[in-house]
Amino acid sequence: MASEGDFDLAQLSPSQQEALQQYIQFTNQDPKDAVPLLERSQWNVQIAITKFFDGDAPDPVAEAQAQIDAAPPRPAGRHENLQESFHAPSARLPRAHRTDPAPRVVLRPASAWRPPWLVGLFLMPFQLGWKLFTTIFRPITYILSFLPRSLRPRALSSTITRGLRNTNGRKMLLPRDSAARFKREFEEEYGANTLPWYEGGFAQAQDLAKKELKYLLVVLMSPEHDDTAAFAHDVLLSPEVADYISDPANNIVLWGGNVLDSEAYIVSNEYNCTKFPFSVLISLTPKEGTTRMGIIKRLVGHMPASAYLAGIRAAISKYAPDLEGLRAERVVQQTARNLRSEQDSAYERSLAKDRERARQKREAEQAAADAEKRAQEEVERAAERERQRQLWKRWRVTTIVPEPAASEPDVVRLALKMPEETGAGRVIRRFAGTTTVEELYAFVECYDLLQKPADESDLDEKFTEGGPEGYEHVYKFRLASLLPREVFEPTKDKTLRETIGKSGNLIVEDVVEDEEEEANE
C-alpha cells in the first residue's frame, strides 16, 4: 500500500483519488496537505482550488450542503393534483402514520350593529321573547354540555355554550391582550416563573412556529377544573419541564390560554378538547406537505411531570430529523439567495461604474467638440472682424485730408513715434488746427495704406457714409504725450489746437499689449 504521511491514499475511493489528482495538477500541493482541504471542501475540486488560491475561508453553501448530506434522509413532501389523487391512492401515507391537521384559529371581533330606533322599537317584543327563552333554556344547555361532542348538535352547542361563556362577566379582549392577561394571571396565581409564554394570538404563534420551524406547545387551562392548580404546580412549573421548555435549543413556542376567553375557547373546540388541563404539540410535518401543520402529540389531563416531559420529548425526537433536513434546505436556499443578491449587487455596482465612465467619456467628448466648435467660431469671427477692419481702413484712407503746407496759418506740427512692428519709426507731419483727435487716430491707423499707391480695386468697393455697414471701428492703440504724460482719447469734439497746441511729441501705445501684460501680472 502506498502511503503518504500519516494516511493511506489507497483508502480513498476512485472518485476521491481522481479529484485528488486533478487538484494536485492545478496546485502542485503535497497530497498530505491536499487531502484535508479536499475533505473540508466535500471533495469538490473547484471549491478546493478556490480555497487554495483565495484562502481557506469557510464556504457557507458547502457547509450547508454538508449538513443536508449528514442529516437523515427525509422523504420529499408529496404534491398531487385531483387527477393523481384518484389514480394513485396507494401513494398516500397510511392513516395510522398521518397526523391530525392543526387548524389555524383566527378570532374575528364581533361587529356591533344597532338598527334604527324605529326598527328597534318594532323588534323589541322579539328581543324580550328571546331573552325569556334563553333564560328558561339555559339549564337544558348546561345539562347538554356534559354529553360527548359527537352527540351534541353543533349549532346548539356553539350557540348555547357561547352564552355560557358570556355569563362569567369576563371582558372580551384582543388576542394579544388576552395572552398578556393569561400570563399575568398565571404569575399571580402560581408565582413568578421562567416559562416563555408567547404574548400574542394563537394564529400568530402558529405562524411563528411554521416560519422558524419550531414546535408549538399549546396549553389550555380552566380555572373551574380541580386539576388545574396541581397541573400548574407539579407539571408546568416543575424544574425539568420548565427548563426543557425554556431552553432555546429545543425550539419550543409556548402559548397558553384560559378557556373563559373567546380565543382559547375556540381553540379548545377546534382541537377537540374533552378534558382539562389540555396540552397539544403542533409542528410542521414535511412528510405530509411542506406547509402542513399537524398535531404530533396530545397530553390530556393531569399526569406526572416525567410522563408529560417524556411525551413531549418522544414527539420532538420523532419529527426532529424531518425539521433538521428542512432547516438545512432552507439554509442552502437562503445562502444561495444571499449569494445571488451579492452577485446582483456587485453587477449593478459594476454596471453603474461602467455607465458613469461612459457618461464621463461622452461629456468629455462633447466638451472637446464644443470647445473646438467655439474655437472655430472665434477664428471665423476674428477673420470677419479683420476683413471688416481692412474694408474700413480702405474707406477711411479716402477721407483723410492731405498734409497742409507749412506756410498755411493754424498748422499743428506733430512728431509721432510709431510702433516698432510697423517699421515706420518716427513720423513728422503737419495737420490743420481744426483737425479732430479722431482724425489723427485715423491717420495713424491708415498710415500703412497712405504709404502705398492707391489700389484701383478699392474703387469698386461700395461704402456707406460711415464705412462698411454694421461695422463700428475700435482703435487698438492710444496716443499719449511723454512729459508730462497725457493720454488723448479719439474724440470728434476736440481739435488738435485745443488739446495739443502748435506742436507736440506723441507716442503710439498698443492697448492690446498693455491689457495682456496687466492680465499676466
GUDREN-126027 format. One record per residue (C-alpha): residue number from 1; x, y, z. Coordinates in pm, whole numbers, always signed. Example, Ala and Ser with C-alpha at 12.3 -4.5 7.8 and 13.67 -1.06 7.14 Angstrom:
<atoms>
ATOM   seq        X        Y        Z
ATOM     1    +1230     -450     +780
ATOM     2    +1367     -106     +714
</atoms>
This chain:
<atoms>
ATOM   seq        X        Y        Z
ATOM     1       +0       +0       +0
ATOM     2     +138     +333      -98
ATOM     3     +110     +572     +192
ATOM     4     +170     +941     +213
ATOM     5     +237    +1088     +557
ATOM     6       +4     +954     +826
ATOM     7     -274     +837     +593
ATOM     8     -311     +579     +320
ATOM     9     -412     +702      -24
ATOM    10     -540     +355     -108
ATOM    11     -825     +409     +138
ATOM    12     -969     +680      -87
ATOM    13    -1247     +592     -329
ATOM    14    -1179     +611     -705
ATOM    15    -1372     +938     -736
ATOM    16    -1177    +1086     -444
ATOM    17     -845     +976     -595
ATOM    18     -945    +1132     -928
ATOM    19    -1038    +1455     -751
ATOM    20     -705    +1448     -566
ATOM    21     -512    +1408     -893
ATOM    22     -700    +1696    -1056
ATOM    23     -639    +1919     -754
ATOM    24     -264    +1836     -743
ATOM    25     -228    +1908    -1117
ATOM    26     -360    +2262    -1063
ATOM    27     -194    +2350     -732
ATOM    28     +118    +2124     -710
ATOM    29      +39    +2082     -341
ATOM    30     +155    +1782     -138
ATOM    31     -108    +1510     -104
ATOM    32      -82    +1518     +276
ATOM    33     -191    +1885     +269
ATOM    34     -433    +1844      -19
ATOM    35     -647    +1567     +132
ATOM    36     -763    +1764     +442
ATOM    37     -853    +2065     +223
ATOM    38    -1049    +1842      -15
ATOM    39    -1230    +1684     +278
ATOM    40    -1331    +2028     +407
ATOM    41    -1449    +2111      +53
ATOM    42    -1664    +1794      +32
ATOM    43    -1423    +1666     -237
ATOM    44    -1531    +1942     -471
ATOM    45    -1223    +2027     -680
ATOM    46    -1345    +2375     -780
ATOM    47    -1420    +2477     -421
ATOM    48    -1085    +2337     -301
ATOM    49     -890    +2523     -572
ATOM    50    -1074    +2844     -484
ATOM    51     -991    +2799     -115
ATOM    52     -626    +2727     -201
ATOM    53     -579    +3048     -401
ATOM    54     -819    +3277     -208
ATOM    55     -757    +3145     +141
ATOM    56     -920    +2859     +331
ATOM    57    -1231    +3053     +433
ATOM    58    -1549    +2869     +523
ATOM    59    -1789    +2819     +233
ATOM    60    -2147    +2867     +358
ATOM    61    -2300    +2682      +64
ATOM    62    -2072    +2383     +103
ATOM    63    -2122    +2372     +480
ATOM    64    -2499    +2390     +444
ATOM    65    -2492    +2119     +179
ATOM    66    -2281    +1907     +410
ATOM    67    -2544    +1950     +682
ATOM    68    -2807    +1822     +442
ATOM    69    -2589    +1526     +345
ATOM    70    -2521    +1446     +710
ATOM    71    -2888    +1473     +810
ATOM    72    -3101    +1160     +791
ATOM    73    -3283    +1122     +461
ATOM    74    -3622    +1289     +464
ATOM    75    -3891    +1185     +222
ATOM    76    -3989    +1469       -4
ATOM    77    -4326    +1632      +56
ATOM    78    -4597    +1492     -164
ATOM    79    -4763    +1730     -411
ATOM    80    -5054    +1587     -608
ATOM    81    -5344    +1717     -805
ATOM    82    -5700    +1590     -816
ATOM    83    -5632    +1352    -1104
ATOM    84    -5332    +1195     -927
ATOM    85    -5536    +1153     -609
ATOM    86    -5782     +932     -799
ATOM    87    -5527     +729     -995
ATOM    88    -5261     +682     -726
ATOM    89    -5435     +631     -391
ATOM    90    -5167     +388     -276
ATOM    91    -4911     +670     -272
ATOM    92    -5077     +830      +31
ATOM    93    -4945     +767     +376
ATOM    94    -5145     +517     +582
ATOM    95    -5393     +672     +820
ATOM    96    -5203     +535    +1118
ATOM    97    -4893     +733    +1015
ATOM    98    -5072    +1058     +937
ATOM    99    -5114    +1334    +1192
ATOM   100    -5433    +1523    +1255
ATOM   101    -5435    +1866    +1091
ATOM   102    -5374    +2164    +1317
ATOM   103    -5627    +2430    +1211
ATOM   104    -5530    +2794    +1222
ATOM   105    -5770    +2977    +1453
ATOM   106    -5825    +3347    +1390
ATOM   107    -6051    +3534    +1629
ATOM   108    -6280    +3770    +1444
ATOM   109    -6420    +4052    +1656
ATOM   110    -6796    +4059    +1668
ATOM   111    -6941    +4354    +1486
ATOM   112    -7194    +4550    +1691
ATOM   113    -7474    +4670    +1464
ATOM   114    -7754    +4880    +1602
ATOM   115    -8071    +4911    +1397
ATOM   116    -8256    +5242    +1367
ATOM   117    -8478    +5329    +1664
ATOM   118    -8795    +5264    +1467
ATOM   119    -8680    +4914    +1371
ATOM   120    -8558    +4855    +1725
ATOM   121    -8899    +4953    +1861
ATOM   122    -9061    +4704    +1625
ATOM   123    -8819    +4424    +1723
ATOM   124    -8838    +4488    +2098
ATOM   125    -9108    +4221    +2165
ATOM   126    -8899    +3961    +1981
ATOM   127    -8590    +4054    +2185
ATOM   128    -8779    +4019    +2511
ATOM   129    -8915    +3683    +2398
ATOM   130    -8565    +3562    +2304
ATOM   131    -8423    +3664    +2641
ATOM   132    -8705    +3480    +2818
ATOM   133    -8645    +3172    +2602
ATOM   134    -8270    +3166    +2668
ATOM   135    -8329    +3210    +3043
ATOM   136    -8560    +2906    +3053
ATOM   137    -8346    +2701    +2813
ATOM   138    -8010    +2767    +2987
ATOM   139    -8043    +2477    +3238
ATOM   140    -8106    +2237    +2949
ATOM   141    -7795    +2361    +2766
ATOM   142    -7592    +2319    +3081
ATOM   143    -7701    +1954    +3101
ATOM   144    -7626    +1903    +2728
ATOM   145    -7273    +2036    +2776
ATOM   146    -7183    +1714    +2964
ATOM   147    -7268    +1498    +2664
ATOM   148    -6986    +1382    +2429
ATOM   149    -6908    +1620    +2146
ATOM   150    -7030    +1371    +1884
ATOM   151    -7378    +1361    +2046
ATOM   152    -7418    +1735    +2081
ATOM   153    -7583    +1933    +1797
ATOM   154    -7315    +2159    +1655
ATOM   155    -7530    +2471    +1615
ATOM   156    -7692    +2421    +1955
ATOM   157    -7359    +2359    +2125
ATOM   158    -7183    +2660    +1972
ATOM   159    -7475    +2895    +2036
ATOM   160    -7557    +2794    +2394
ATOM   161    -7203    +2750    +2514
ATOM   162    -7129    +3096    +2379
ATOM   163    -7399    +3220    +2609
ATOM   164    -7250    +3024    +2900
ATOM   165    -6912    +3182    +2835
ATOM   166    -7055    +3527    +2840
ATOM   167    -7221    +3480    +3181
ATOM   168    -6896    +3491    +3374
ATOM   169    -6858    +3866    +3334
ATOM   170    -6510    +3829    +3175
ATOM   171    -6434    +4109    +2934
ATOM   172    -6351    +4007    +2579
ATOM   173    -6011    +4137    +2466
ATOM   174    -5798    +4124    +2158
ATOM   175    -5578    +3814    +2116
ATOM   176    -5259    +3992    +2224
ATOM   177    -5426    +4143    +2529
ATOM   178    -5585    +3808    +2620
ATOM   179    -5242    +3639    +2606
ATOM   180    -5091    +3910    +2826
ATOM   181    -5379    +3875    +3074
ATOM   182    -5334    +3496    +3086
ATOM   183    -4963    +3534    +3159
ATOM   184    -5028    +3792    +3430
ATOM   185    -5300    +3581    +3594
ATOM   186    -5080    +3270    +3581
ATOM   187    -4798    +3451    +3760
ATOM   188    -5037    +3599    +4017
ATOM   189    -5192    +3261    +4086
ATOM   190    -4887    +3033    +4081
ATOM   191    -4595    +3269    +4139
ATOM   192    -4320    +3412    +3922
ATOM   193    -4172    +3166    +3671
ATOM   194    -3943    +3143    +3371
ATOM   195    -4191    +2991    +3126
ATOM   196    -4161    +3171    +2789
ATOM   197    -4530    +3240    +2729
ATOM   198    -4591    +3385    +2384
ATOM   199    -4769    +3717    +2421
ATOM   200    -4974    +3714    +2104
ATOM   201    -5266    +3546    +1935
ATOM   202    -5282    +3176    +1859
ATOM   203    -5263    +3238    +1484
ATOM   204    -4950    +3449    +1528
ATOM   205    -4788    +3182    +1746
ATOM   206    -4868    +2915    +1487
ATOM   207    -4730    +3132    +1207
ATOM   208    -4411    +3188    +1407
ATOM   209    -4362    +2816    +1463
ATOM   210    -4423    +2748    +1095
ATOM   211    -4188    +3019     +975
ATOM   212    -3899    +2936    +1210
ATOM   213    -3957    +2557    +1201
ATOM   214    -4029    +2532    +1573
ATOM   215    -4271    +2331    +1785
ATOM   216    -4584    +2500    +1917
ATOM   217    -4690    +2379    +2261
ATOM   218    -5047    +2486    +2337
ATOM   219    -5166    +2471    +2699
ATOM   220    -5537    +2524    +2768
ATOM   221    -5647    +2560    +3129
ATOM   222    -5982    +2602    +3301
ATOM   223    -5990    +2773    +3642
ATOM   224    -6304    +2574    +3730
ATOM   225    -6128    +2237    +3692
ATOM   226    -5995    +2063    +4002
ATOM   227    -5665    +1952    +3845
ATOM   228    -5565    +2294    +3715
ATOM   229    -5366    +2405    +4020
ATOM   230    -5194    +2068    +4060
ATOM   231    -5105    +2062    +3689
ATOM   232    -4958    +2412    +3707
ATOM   233    -4752    +2346    +4023
ATOM   234    -4645    +1987    +3968
ATOM   235    -4607    +1971    +3587
ATOM   236    -4561    +2306    +3416
ATOM   237    -4357    +2464    +3697
ATOM   238    -4151    +2154    +3772
ATOM   239    -3780    +2224    +3717
ATOM   240    -3727    +1963    +3447
ATOM   241    -4033    +2066    +3240
ATOM   242    -3975    +2440    +3281
ATOM   243    -3606    +2408    +3192
ATOM   244    -3681    +2196    +2886
ATOM   245    -3947    +2433    +2754
ATOM   246    -3735    +2741    +2827
ATOM   247    -3425    +2602    +2654
ATOM   248    -3391    +2781    +2316
ATOM   249    -3215    +2477    +2171
ATOM   250    -3541    +2281    +2188
ATOM   251    -3719    +2531    +1959
ATOM   252    -4048    +2541    +2153
ATOM   253    -4302    +2822    +2127
ATOM   254    -4529    +2812    +2435
ATOM   255    -4881    +2950    +2405
ATOM   256    -5138    +2931    +2678
ATOM   257    -5498    +3031    +2717
ATOM   258    -5785    +3040    +2960
ATOM   259    -6096    +2872    +2817
ATOM   260    -6303    +3150    +2967
ATOM   261    -6156    +3372    +2694
ATOM   262    -6308    +3359    +2349
ATOM   263    -5994    +3267    +2156
ATOM   264    -5888    +2989    +2393
ATOM   265    -6241    +2852    +2392
ATOM   266    -6250    +2842    +2010
ATOM   267    -5910    +2670    +2008
ATOM   268    -6038    +2407    +2251
ATOM   269    -6334    +2337    +2024
ATOM   270    -6125    +2319    +1708
ATOM   271    -5874    +2080    +1870
ATOM   272    -6145    +1859    +2026
ATOM   273    -6052    +1928    +2385
ATOM   274    -6259    +1697    +2609
ATOM   275    -6071    +1723    +2935
ATOM   276    -5866    +1982    +3120
ATOM   277    -5585    +2057    +3156
ATOM   278    -5518    +2004    +2787
ATOM   279    -5186    +2029    +2601
ATOM   280    -5116    +1975    +2234
ATOM   281    -4785    +1982    +2048
ATOM   282    -4802    +2118    +1691
ATOM   283    -4530    +2100    +1430
ATOM   284    -4471    +2122    +1058
ATOM   285    -4499    +1775     +900
ATOM   286    -4276    +1770     +591
ATOM   287    -4367    +1411     +504
ATOM   288    -4730    +1514     +458
ATOM   289    -4660    +1851     +296
ATOM   290    -4405    +2126     +329
ATOM   291    -4669    +2375     +450
ATOM   292    -4893    +2146     +658
ATOM   293    -4910    +2193    +1034
ATOM   294    -5009    +1877    +1219
ATOM   295    -5080    +1763    +1574
ATOM   296    -4792    +1538    +1677
ATOM   297    -4884    +1488    +2045
ATOM   298    -5184    +1530    +2275
ATOM   299    -5142    +1544    +2651
ATOM   300    -5481    +1535    +2824
ATOM   301    -5549    +1558    +3195
ATOM   302    -5323    +1563    +3495
ATOM   303    -5014    +1338    +3482
ATOM   304    -4668    +1322    +3641
ATOM   305    -4412    +1569    +3520
ATOM   306    -4187    +1286    +3397
ATOM   307    -4464    +1139    +3180
ATOM   308    -4552    +1485    +3046
ATOM   309    -4190    +1558    +2957
ATOM   310    -4136    +1211    +2811
ATOM   311    -4432    +1254    +2579
ATOM   312    -4303    +1588    +2452
ATOM   313    -3950    +1454    +2404
ATOM   314    -4068    +1146    +2219
ATOM   315    -4277    +1351    +1976
ATOM   316    -3997    +1601    +1918
ATOM   317    -3735    +1328    +1864
ATOM   318    -3966    +1160    +1610
ATOM   319    -4012    +1467    +1393
ATOM   320    -3677    +1635    +1463
ATOM   321    -3492    +1470    +1167
ATOM   322    -3752    +1596     +921
ATOM   323    -3731    +1950    +1055
ATOM   324    -3349    +1937    +1064
ATOM   325    -3343    +1839     +698
ATOM   326    -3590    +2116     +616
ATOM   327    -3380    +2368     +811
ATOM   328    -3070    +2263     +619
ATOM   329    -3255    +2303     +292
ATOM   330    -3367    +2650     +395
ATOM   331    -3009    +2739     +491
ATOM   332    -2890    +2634     +146
ATOM   333    -3172    +2826      -22
ATOM   334    -3110    +3135     +190
ATOM   335    -2736    +3115     +126
ATOM   336    -2796    +3080     -246
ATOM   337    -3032    +3378     -237
ATOM   338    -2774    +3582      -46
ATOM   339    -2503    +3489     -297
ATOM   340    -2728    +3578     -587
ATOM   341    -2817    +3904     -417
ATOM   342    -2449    +3985     -362
ATOM   343    -2369    +3895     -722
ATOM   344    -2656    +4108     -848
ATOM   345    -2544    +4393     -625
ATOM   346    -2184    +4362     -749
ATOM   347    -2309    +4351    -1108
ATOM   348    -2523    +4659    -1053
ATOM   349    -2228    +4843     -898
ATOM   350    -2002    +4743    -1188
ATOM   351    -2272    +4842    -1437
ATOM   352    -2315    +5175    -1260
ATOM   353    -1937    +5237    -1280
ATOM   354    -1935    +5150    -1650
ATOM   355    -2228    +5382    -1708
ATOM   356    -2054    +5658    -1514
ATOM   357    -1733    +5612    -1714
ATOM   358    -1931    +5610    -2038
ATOM   359    -2114    +5925    -1928
ATOM   360    -1788    +6098    -1836
ATOM   361    -1638    +5994    -2169
ATOM   362    -1939    +6129    -2359
ATOM   363    -1926    +6451    -2160
ATOM   364    -1553    +6486    -2227
ATOM   365    -1604    +6423    -2599
ATOM   366    -1893    +6667    -2606
ATOM   367    -1689    +6927    -2415
ATOM   368    -1396    +6882    -2657
ATOM   369    -1631    +6912    -2954
ATOM   370    -1793    +7224    -2805
ATOM   371    -1452    +7377    -2734
ATOM   372    -1337    +7302    -3089
ATOM   373    -1658    +7448    -3226
ATOM   374    -1620    +7761    -3012
ATOM   375    -1258    +7797    -3123
ATOM   376    -1356    +7760    -3486
ATOM   377    -1636    +8015    -3443
ATOM   378    -1394    +8252    -3271
ATOM   379    -1147    +8215    -3557
ATOM   380    -1423    +8285    -3806
ATOM   381    -1542    +8586    -3608
ATOM   382    -1186    +8716    -3583
ATOM   383    -1137    +8670    -3957
ATOM   384    -1464    +8850    -4025
ATOM   385    -1366    +9134    -3793
ATOM   386    -1028    +9163    -3963
ATOM   387    -1193    +9167    -4306
ATOM   388    -1431    +9443    -4199
ATOM   389    -1139    +9631    -4039
ATOM   390     -946    +9625    -4363
ATOM   391    -1255    +9743    -4551
ATOM   392    -1297   +10025    -4302
ATOM   393     -932   +10126    -4344
ATOM   394     -965   +10134    -4723
ATOM   395    -1268   +10356    -4680
ATOM   396    -1119   +10574    -4411
ATOM   397     -797   +10640    -4601
ATOM   398    -1000   +10813    -4870
ATOM   399    -1136   +11062    -4618
ATOM   400     -806   +11172    -4468
ATOM   401     -718   +11538    -4554
ATOM   402     -379   +11584    -4727
ATOM   403      -93   +11740    -4533
ATOM   404     -120   +12126    -4538
ATOM   405     +171   +12346    -4641
ATOM   406     +398   +12493    -4380
ATOM   407     +307   +12846    -4487
ATOM   408      -60   +12798    -4413
ATOM   409     -189   +12956    -4093
ATOM   410     -312   +12750    -3797
ATOM   411      -92   +12447    -3860
ATOM   412       -3   +12194    -3592
ATOM   413     +327   +12012    -3627
ATOM   414     +339   +11669    -3460
ATOM   415     +611   +11406    -3419
ATOM   416     +462   +11056    -3385
ATOM   417     +666   +10761    -3261
ATOM   418     +504   +10463    -3439
ATOM   419     +507   +10105    -3301
ATOM   420     +818    +9900    -3380
ATOM   421     +627    +9631    -3572
ATOM   422     +521    +9889    -3834
ATOM   423     +884    +9976    -3911
ATOM   424     +791   +10342    -3961
ATOM   425     +993   +10475    -3670
ATOM   426     +938   +10846    -3604
ATOM   427     +690   +11024    -3832
ATOM   428     +669   +11406    -3854
ATOM   429     +362   +11558    -4014
ATOM   430     +163   +11877    -4025
ATOM   431     -209   +11889    -3955
ATOM   432     -461   +12165    -3975
ATOM   433     -552   +12316    -3642
ATOM   434     -915   +12226    -3691
ATOM   435     -833   +11855    -3733
ATOM   436    -1006   +11644    -3468
ATOM   437     -825   +11399    -3245
ATOM   438    -1022   +11114    -3407
ATOM   439     -880   +11211    -3749
ATOM   440     -531   +11193    -3600
ATOM   441     -614   +10840    -3480
ATOM   442     -744   +10754    -3830
ATOM   443     -415   +10881    -3982
ATOM   444     -213   +10654    -3754
ATOM   445     -447   +10358    -3825
ATOM   446     -426   +10401    -4203
ATOM   447      -59   +10505    -4221
ATOM   448      +41   +10181    -4389
ATOM   449     -214   +10236    -4667
ATOM   450     -107   +10601    -4711
ATOM   451     +244   +10483    -4793
ATOM   452     +119   +10261    -5073
ATOM   453      -11   +10372    -5413
ATOM   454     -388   +10373    -5445
ATOM   455     -530   +10035    -5539
ATOM   456     -771   +10052    -5830
ATOM   457     -968    +9760    -5687
ATOM   458    -1056    +9975    -5389
ATOM   459    -1265   +10192    -5618
ATOM   460    -1502    +9900    -5677
ATOM   461    -1597    +9879    -5311
ATOM   462    -1932   +10038    -5227
ATOM   463    -1927   +10200    -4882
ATOM   464    -2182   +10399    -4691
ATOM   465    -2101   +10732    -4537
ATOM   466    -1973   +10569    -4217
ATOM   467    -1781   +10285    -4378
ATOM   468    -1886    +9918    -4400
ATOM   469    -2247    +9869    -4299
ATOM   470    -2292    +9748    -3941
ATOM   471    -1925    +9791    -3851
ATOM   472    -1805   +10014    -3566
ATOM   473    -1432   +10057    -3561
ATOM   474    -1242   +10038    -3233
ATOM   475     -885   +10168    -3215
ATOM   476     -645    +9921    -3056
ATOM   477     -391   +10185    -2965
ATOM   478     -379   +10520    -2789
ATOM   479     -185   +10844    -2829
ATOM   480       -7   +10993    -2533
ATOM   481     +242   +11270    -2467
ATOM   482     +570   +11197    -2292
ATOM   483     +633   +11483    -2049
ATOM   484     +403   +11545    -1887
ATOM   485     +225   +11221    -1972
ATOM   486     -126   +11274    -2101
ATOM   487     -346   +11036    -2295
ATOM   488     -560   +11180    -2576
ATOM   489     -881   +10990    -2646
ATOM   490    -1013   +10958    -3006
ATOM   491    -1289   +11218    -2980
ATOM   492    -1453   +11416    -3256
ATOM   493    -1540   +11708    -3028
ATOM   494    -1188   +11845    -2971
ATOM   495     -935   +11973    -3221
ATOM   496     -558   +11931    -3220
ATOM   497     -514   +12301    -3147
ATOM   498     -727   +12270    -2833
ATOM   499     -570   +11953    -2699
ATOM   500     -205   +11960    -2811
ATOM   501     -125   +12316    -2924
ATOM   502     +104   +12420    -3213
ATOM   503     +337   +12122    -3181
ATOM   504     +395   +11810    -2980
ATOM   505     +566   +11475    -2948
ATOM   506     +330   +11181    -2922
ATOM   507     +386   +10811    -2881
ATOM   508     +160   +10540    -3017
ATOM   509      +90   +10278    -2746
ATOM   510      -62    +9940    -2820
ATOM   511     -371    +9895    -2597
ATOM   512     -396    +9519    -2651
ATOM   513      -42    +9454    -2540
ATOM   514      -91    +9665    -2227
ATOM   515     -408    +9472    -2138
ATOM   516     -233    +9137    -2190
ATOM   517      +53    +9247    -1966
ATOM   518     -192    +9351    -1693
ATOM   519     -374    +9013    -1722
ATOM   520      -44    +8826    -1697
ATOM   521      +52    +9027    -1392
</atoms>
